[in-house]
Amino acid sequence: MNPLVKNSLLFALVGVLILGTGIVQGWNSALLILNMGLVSAVMALGVNLQWGFAGLFNIGVMGFVALGGLATVLVAMPPVTEAWAVGGLRVVGGLLLGAATIVAAVMAQKRLRGRNKIIGTLAIMIGGFFLFRAVFDGGVQAIEAVNPAVSGNIGGLGLPILLSWPVGGLLAAGAAWIIGKTALGLRSDYLAIATLGIAEIIIAVLKNEDWLARGVKNVIGLPRPVPYEVDLQRDPGFVERAASIGLDPVTASTLYTKIGYAILFTIVLLILLWMAQMALKSPWGRMMRAIRDNEVAAEAMGKDVTARHLQIFILGSAICGIAGAMMTTLDGQLTPGTYQPLRFTFLVWVMVIVGGSGNNFGAVLGGFLIWWLWVQVEPLGLGLMNILASGLEDGSATKDAMIASAAHMRLLTMGLVLLFVLRFSPKGLIPER
């Protein structure tokens, strides 16, 4: 079959699945799947950039996604003026002292020699640490004491939330630079362990540093880039237009907001997909694939493999940060407890592998298809188990066990899909050309 026809049919199949969901379960459910599918496709693009282009095994995806979510709070929430008044300057001063300590230690490593190098570096690190804590801790305690039931954090800048999407990418890129400078020299399996551990550290910081984003108390009520449903329902013009197409105001308002999110997410996905395709076809893209296939040969031809790995690691992580900001915007709240690095990183990797590693369109297809399966398999599995157990007596252990097993259908299905694809199409549904 012609590859173009085949790929078009695969995307059409995913479209039919989403349309079928709208017909059977309602258009609100279908649009929710579509929106999260768009976010998942952006995440898959970021991972595909790192793995498909350069062969970097990053399983700390959720750490960068969480930084994107943090950006929405720091950019869009209004500042807590009382918290800034009682401890803001101390926190900023403490952070600057910490950064200055690291810079001074690095300079000491470069300039000192012999025993003085060890003694000087230790003295700077130990002294700087205690000075940092003395300034920083007092500010944190003062901020977290400010109305902790509602705030207890510094808030944000009060800017439009759409600005937080590129800022999320920048935060993730900055973290990726720090991680890459220390971890990219590791072999692929050790790199995977390091990135997973660093993702856990990032999420642990978000959970425990209440002054930053309220920790596990969560930040709710994030501003939205689309109208609120309540405001639409109070608009006589909107109510009249909804009635003219046979919809009640509540249903019409929820559909309107979800379609608004879908349009914004589609624009971001198309821009990133176009950029990824241009990069793939460029000399830079050919160089990255040459490094991926044979690092020794590429280095012998004069390519700086470590610098190129760092470059693409930063770019892929920035895309994951943008996706994290988009997802938090859609949720309307930041909940650090929901970021589960191993579980959801596995899901994103399944999207890339099933769709087609090294192919940007394959990553997008995998994002939509795997997310649809992730959402739909559990209710479909519950319905199947109810049908199979319909002949059994109510309250029997066998019937109860069959129905309870439906909760595990998601992971079972992901494993089966991965096995079938690797067996019959090892390079994915849309393989790299």
PLY file of the C-alpha trace (Angstrom):
ply
format ascii 1.0
element vertex 433
property float x
property float y
property float z
element edge 432
property int vertex1
property int vertex2
end_header
0.00 0.00 0.00
1.16 3.52 -0.75
2.66 4.98 2.50
0.69 8.22 2.10
-2.59 6.32 1.73
-1.73 4.05 4.65
-0.83 6.95 6.94
-3.97 8.85 5.94
-6.08 5.79 6.75
-4.44 5.44 10.17
-5.20 9.07 11.06
-8.73 8.61 9.67
-9.16 5.58 11.95
-8.22 7.65 14.99
-10.67 10.33 13.83
-13.42 7.71 13.52
-12.67 6.47 17.05
-13.05 9.99 18.47
-16.19 10.66 16.43
-17.62 7.31 17.57
-16.94 8.31 21.16
-18.89 11.53 20.58
-21.85 9.66 19.06
-21.98 6.94 21.74
-20.77 8.69 24.90
-21.39 12.36 24.16
-19.41 15.16 22.55
-18.06 16.42 25.85
-16.24 13.10 26.35
-14.99 13.11 22.76
-13.64 16.67 23.02
-11.94 15.88 26.34
-10.19 12.92 24.69
-9.29 15.11 21.72
-7.77 17.83 23.91
-5.70 15.42 25.97
-4.75 13.61 22.77
-3.37 16.89 21.42
-1.36 17.43 24.62
-0.13 13.82 24.49
0.92 14.28 20.86
3.04 17.29 21.87
4.70 15.24 24.64
5.34 12.40 22.19
6.94 14.88 19.77
9.36 15.98 22.50
10.33 12.40 23.38
10.61 11.48 19.70
12.99 14.38 19.19
15.29 12.98 21.88
14.96 9.26 21.13
13.99 9.13 17.46
16.49 11.80 16.33
19.37 11.24 18.75
18.84 7.95 20.62
18.72 9.60 24.07
16.86 7.40 26.57
15.08 9.93 28.78
12.53 8.50 31.20
12.26 11.64 33.30
9.60 13.15 31.05
7.19 13.91 33.90
9.75 16.10 35.64
9.82 18.47 32.65
6.03 18.27 32.33
5.74 19.27 36.00
7.99 22.30 35.42
5.62 23.36 32.64
2.75 23.09 35.10
4.68 25.18 37.63
5.13 27.89 34.99
1.36 28.41 34.79
1.26 29.26 38.50
4.32 31.53 38.43
3.10 33.41 35.36
-0.69 33.55 35.57
-1.67 33.60 39.26
-1.86 37.02 40.94
1.00 37.81 43.34
0.37 37.38 47.07
1.46 40.85 48.16
1.53 40.07 51.89
3.77 37.04 51.31
6.19 39.14 49.25
6.19 41.79 51.97
7.08 39.41 54.82
9.50 37.03 53.10
9.83 37.58 49.38
13.12 39.46 49.47
14.67 36.90 51.83
13.70 34.02 49.54
15.09 35.80 46.47
18.25 36.72 48.38
18.68 33.14 49.57
18.32 31.78 46.04
20.87 34.30 44.75
23.28 33.27 47.54
22.82 29.63 46.58
23.54 30.39 42.92
26.57 32.49 43.89
27.89 29.62 46.03
27.72 27.22 43.08
29.43 29.71 40.76
32.17 30.38 43.34
32.74 26.63 43.82
33.05 26.11 40.06
35.55 28.98 39.78
37.54 27.54 42.69
37.67 24.18 40.90
39.10 25.85 37.81
41.60 28.23 39.41
42.97 26.45 42.49
45.44 23.58 42.39
46.34 20.62 44.61
45.22 20.61 48.25
44.05 24.22 48.06
41.52 23.17 45.40
39.85 20.63 47.70
39.99 22.81 50.84
38.82 25.95 49.03
35.91 24.21 47.29
34.73 22.54 50.52
34.97 25.81 52.44
32.93 27.65 49.81
30.28 24.91 49.59
29.86 24.45 53.36
29.95 28.15 54.20
27.65 29.02 51.31
25.19 26.31 52.31
24.80 27.56 55.89
24.58 31.18 54.72
21.94 30.19 52.14
19.85 28.33 54.72
20.10 31.16 57.25
18.63 33.64 54.77
16.29 31.36 52.82
14.57 29.41 55.64
13.31 32.47 57.46
11.70 33.84 54.31
10.05 30.50 53.52
8.58 30.21 57.01
7.19 33.74 56.84
5.60 33.16 53.41
4.04 29.82 54.33
2.48 31.38 57.44
0.45 33.86 55.37
-3.11 32.52 55.23
-2.00 28.92 54.48
-5.57 27.70 53.92
-5.86 29.86 50.81
-2.36 30.91 49.77
0.81 30.33 51.82
2.84 30.93 48.65
4.27 33.84 46.68
1.74 33.61 43.82
2.68 34.64 40.30
2.96 37.64 38.01
-0.72 37.94 37.06
0.02 37.76 33.32
-2.11 36.03 30.62
-1.86 32.28 31.01
-0.94 31.76 27.35
2.43 33.35 28.16
3.08 30.49 30.59
3.30 27.97 27.72
6.60 29.30 26.30
7.78 30.04 29.85
7.12 26.39 30.72
9.30 25.43 27.79
12.05 27.77 29.03
11.89 26.37 32.58
12.13 22.81 31.27
14.95 23.81 28.92
16.91 25.37 31.79
16.51 22.24 33.90
17.50 20.10 30.89
20.69 22.14 30.46
21.69 21.54 34.08
20.82 17.83 33.85
22.45 17.42 30.46
25.74 19.00 31.56
26.03 16.36 34.30
24.26 13.27 32.93
24.64 13.15 29.15
28.08 11.58 29.42
26.46 8.48 30.90
25.66 5.35 28.91
22.02 5.05 27.78
20.85 2.80 30.63
22.53 4.97 33.26
21.13 8.09 31.60
17.65 6.60 31.94
18.17 5.96 35.67
19.59 9.46 36.19
16.74 11.23 34.38
14.13 9.21 36.30
15.79 10.11 39.60
15.99 13.79 38.67
12.31 13.79 37.67
11.46 12.39 41.11
13.53 15.17 42.71
11.72 17.87 40.71
8.31 16.51 41.69
9.41 16.09 45.33
10.41 19.78 45.38
7.00 20.78 43.98
5.27 18.66 46.64
7.26 19.95 49.60
8.09 23.61 48.85
4.76 25.15 49.78
6.05 28.70 49.33
6.50 28.07 45.62
3.19 26.52 44.52
1.42 25.37 47.72
2.84 21.84 47.50
0.28 19.05 47.90
-2.35 21.63 48.93
-2.57 22.36 45.19
-3.20 25.60 43.32
-6.76 25.92 42.04
-8.57 28.56 40.05
-5.92 29.13 37.41
-6.96 31.73 34.81
-8.20 30.38 31.49
-7.49 31.38 27.88
-11.11 30.62 26.95
-14.38 31.95 28.46
-15.87 30.42 31.60
-19.01 28.35 31.11
-20.90 30.40 33.70
-20.14 33.64 31.85
-21.36 32.13 28.57
-24.56 30.93 30.19
-25.26 34.49 31.40
-24.75 35.94 27.91
-28.20 36.36 26.24
-26.64 36.30 22.78
-24.88 33.00 23.43
-28.01 31.46 24.95
-30.00 32.51 21.89
-27.42 31.05 19.48
-27.34 27.80 21.47
-31.12 27.51 21.34
-31.09 28.09 17.59
-29.05 24.92 17.07
-31.05 22.91 19.59
-28.63 22.94 22.55
-29.28 23.95 26.13
-26.94 26.68 27.48
-25.04 24.34 29.84
-24.15 21.81 27.15
-23.38 24.51 24.59
-21.06 26.37 26.98
-19.02 23.27 27.87
-18.69 22.34 24.19
-17.69 25.90 23.31
-14.87 26.02 25.89
-13.55 22.58 24.94
-13.55 23.52 21.26
-11.65 26.69 22.19
-8.99 24.61 23.95
-8.87 22.24 20.97
-8.20 25.13 18.56
-5.38 26.53 20.73
-3.78 23.12 21.24
-4.04 22.31 17.53
-2.24 25.54 16.63
0.61 24.71 19.04
0.84 21.12 17.78
0.92 22.19 14.13
3.64 24.78 14.79
5.80 22.28 16.70
5.18 19.56 14.10
6.20 21.90 11.27
9.35 22.91 13.15
10.23 19.27 13.89
9.73 18.32 10.24
11.92 21.18 9.04
14.59 20.15 11.54
14.37 16.52 10.44
14.91 17.41 6.77
17.72 19.88 7.44
21.47 19.13 7.53
21.18 19.38 11.32
18.58 16.59 11.31
20.73 14.38 9.09
23.68 15.01 11.41
21.61 14.03 14.48
20.54 10.76 12.85
24.13 10.05 11.86
25.19 10.56 15.49
22.32 8.31 16.63
23.33 5.51 14.26
27.10 5.64 14.85
28.56 8.05 17.39
32.14 6.95 16.76
31.95 7.57 13.01
30.23 10.95 13.51
32.87 12.03 16.02
35.61 10.93 13.62
34.06 13.26 11.02
34.52 16.19 13.40
31.03 16.38 14.98
30.79 17.43 18.63
28.58 14.57 19.79
28.21 15.73 23.42
27.22 19.27 22.41
24.66 18.00 19.89
23.21 15.59 22.46
22.87 18.46 24.93
21.21 20.59 22.25
18.54 18.06 21.34
17.99 17.06 24.97
17.18 20.70 25.75
14.86 21.03 22.74
12.91 17.85 23.50
12.58 18.78 27.18
11.33 22.27 26.26
8.54 20.71 24.16
7.58 18.52 27.13
7.50 21.65 29.30
5.14 23.36 26.86
2.90 20.27 26.96
2.92 20.37 30.77
1.80 24.01 30.77
-0.96 23.18 28.27
-2.17 20.26 30.39
-2.27 22.31 33.60
-4.12 25.08 31.78
-6.71 22.56 30.61
-7.11 21.17 34.15
-7.36 24.64 35.69
-5.26 23.56 38.67
-1.75 22.39 39.59
-1.76 19.09 41.51
1.83 17.86 42.02
0.58 14.59 43.54
-0.77 13.46 40.16
2.63 13.52 38.46
3.73 9.90 38.54
7.03 9.74 36.63
7.31 6.01 35.95
3.67 5.36 35.09
2.99 8.25 32.72
6.49 8.31 31.24
5.84 4.70 30.24
2.62 5.81 28.56
4.40 8.51 26.52
7.07 6.03 25.48
4.37 3.60 24.31
2.95 6.43 22.18
6.32 6.99 20.51
7.11 3.30 19.97
3.65 2.36 18.69
3.37 5.43 16.46
6.85 5.08 15.00
10.11 6.18 16.57
11.98 8.66 14.40
8.83 9.77 12.55
7.13 12.93 13.78
3.77 12.00 12.27
4.08 8.58 13.89
4.59 10.20 17.30
1.48 12.35 16.78
-0.56 9.31 15.71
0.67 7.35 18.72
-0.30 10.21 21.04
-3.90 10.21 19.85
-4.33 6.44 19.56
-2.76 5.44 22.87
-4.58 8.18 24.79
-7.90 7.05 23.31
-7.14 3.48 24.39
-6.02 4.63 27.85
-9.32 6.42 28.44
-11.68 3.93 26.81
-10.26 0.52 27.72
-11.37 0.52 31.35
-15.09 1.27 30.74
-15.10 -1.07 27.72
-13.42 -3.74 29.83
-15.97 -3.28 32.60
-18.80 -3.68 30.10
-17.17 -6.82 28.69
-16.74 -8.34 32.15
-20.37 -7.58 33.02
-21.47 -9.39 29.87
-19.22 -12.40 30.52
-20.30 -12.60 34.16
-24.00 -12.04 33.48
-24.75 -15.77 33.85
-23.08 -16.02 37.26
-24.90 -15.58 40.53
-24.77 -12.12 42.12
-22.30 -11.96 44.97
-20.25 -14.94 43.80
-16.48 -14.66 44.22
-15.86 -15.37 40.54
-18.20 -12.61 39.34
-16.78 -10.09 41.81
-13.22 -10.96 40.77
-14.05 -10.61 37.06
-15.64 -7.19 37.54
-12.81 -6.01 39.82
-10.24 -7.05 37.19
-11.59 -4.40 34.80
-9.54 -1.79 36.71
-6.37 -3.46 35.41
-7.43 -3.56 31.77
-5.51 -0.38 30.93
-2.05 -1.70 31.70
-2.86 -5.10 30.19
-4.04 -3.46 26.97
-0.98 -1.21 26.76
1.26 -4.24 27.11
-0.64 -6.20 24.47
-0.66 -3.29 22.01
3.08 -2.83 22.50
3.75 -6.54 21.97
1.62 -6.77 18.82
3.18 -3.67 17.29
6.73 -4.83 18.06
5.92 -8.25 16.58
4.16 -7.22 13.38
5.48 -3.66 12.82
8.72 -3.30 14.80
9.36 0.23 13.55
5.87 1.44 14.53
2.66 2.10 12.66
4.31 4.94 10.68
7.98 3.94 10.52
10.90 6.27 9.93
11.63 6.69 6.24
0 1
1 2
2 3
3 4
4 5
5 6
6 7
7 8
8 9
9 10
10 11
11 12
12 13
13 14
14 15
15 16
16 17
17 18
18 19
19 20
20 21
21 22
22 23
23 24
24 25
25 26
26 27
27 28
28 29
29 30
30 31
31 32
32 33
33 34
34 35
35 36
36 37
37 38
38 39
39 40
40 41
41 42
42 43
43 44
44 45
45 46
46 47
47 48
48 49
49 50
50 51
51 52
52 53
53 54
54 55
55 56
56 57
57 58
58 59
59 60
60 61
61 62
62 63
63 64
64 65
65 66
66 67
67 68
68 69
69 70
70 71
71 72
72 73
73 74
74 75
75 76
76 77
77 78
78 79
79 80
80 81
81 82
82 83
83 84
84 85
85 86
86 87
87 88
88 89
89 90
90 91
91 92
92 93
93 94
94 95
95 96
96 97
97 98
98 99
99 100
100 101
101 102
102 103
103 104
104 105
105 106
106 107
107 108
108 109
109 110
110 111
111 112
112 113
113 114
114 115
115 116
116 117
117 118
118 119
119 120
120 121
121 122
122 123
123 124
124 125
125 126
126 127
127 128
128 129
129 130
130 131
131 132
132 133
133 134
134 135
135 136
136 137
137 138
138 139
139 140
140 141
141 142
142 143
143 144
144 145
145 146
146 147
147 148
148 149
149 150
150 151
151 152
152 153
153 154
154 155
155 156
156 157
157 158
158 159
159 160
160 161
161 162
162 163
163 164
164 165
165 166
166 167
167 168
168 169
169 170
170 171
171 172
172 173
173 174
174 175
175 176
176 177
177 178
178 179
179 180
180 181
181 182
182 183
183 184
184 185
185 186
186 187
187 188
188 189
189 190
190 191
191 192
192 193
193 194
194 195
195 196
196 197
197 198
198 199
199 200
200 201
201 202
202 203
203 204
204 205
205 206
206 207
207 208
208 209
209 210
210 211
211 212
212 213
213 214
214 215
215 216
216 217
217 218
218 219
219 220
220 221
221 222
222 223
223 224
224 225
225 226
226 227
227 228
228 229
229 230
230 231
231 232
232 233
233 234
234 235
235 236
236 237
237 238
238 239
239 240
240 241
241 242
242 243
243 244
244 245
245 246
246 247
247 248
248 249
249 250
250 251
251 252
252 253
253 254
254 255
255 256
256 257
257 258
258 259
259 260
260 261
261 262
262 263
263 264
264 265
265 266
266 267
267 268
268 269
269 270
270 271
271 272
272 273
273 274
274 275
275 276
276 277
277 278
278 279
279 280
280 281
281 282
282 283
283 284
284 285
285 286
286 287
287 288
288 289
289 290
290 291
291 292
292 293
293 294
294 295
295 296
296 297
297 298
298 299
299 300
300 301
301 302
302 303
303 304
304 305
305 306
306 307
307 308
308 309
309 310
310 311
311 312
312 313
313 314
314 315
315 316
316 317
317 318
318 319
319 320
320 321
321 322
322 323
323 324
324 325
325 326
326 327
327 328
328 329
329 330
330 331
331 332
332 333
333 334
334 335
335 336
336 337
337 338
338 339
339 340
340 341
341 342
342 343
343 344
344 345
345 346
346 347
347 348
348 349
349 350
350 351
351 352
352 353
353 354
354 355
355 356
356 357
357 358
358 359
359 360
360 361
361 362
362 363
363 364
364 365
365 366
366 367
367 368
368 369
369 370
370 371
371 372
372 373
373 374
374 375
375 376
376 377
377 378
378 379
379 380
380 381
381 382
382 383
383 384
384 385
385 386
386 387
387 388
388 389
389 390
390 391
391 392
392 393
393 394
394 395
395 396
396 397
397 398
398 399
399 400
400 401
401 402
402 403
403 404
404 405
405 406
406 407
407 408
408 409
409 410
410 411
411 412
412 413
413 414
414 415
415 416
416 417
417 418
418 419
419 420
420 421
421 422
422 423
423 424
424 425
425 426
426 427
427 428
428 429
429 430
430 431
431 432
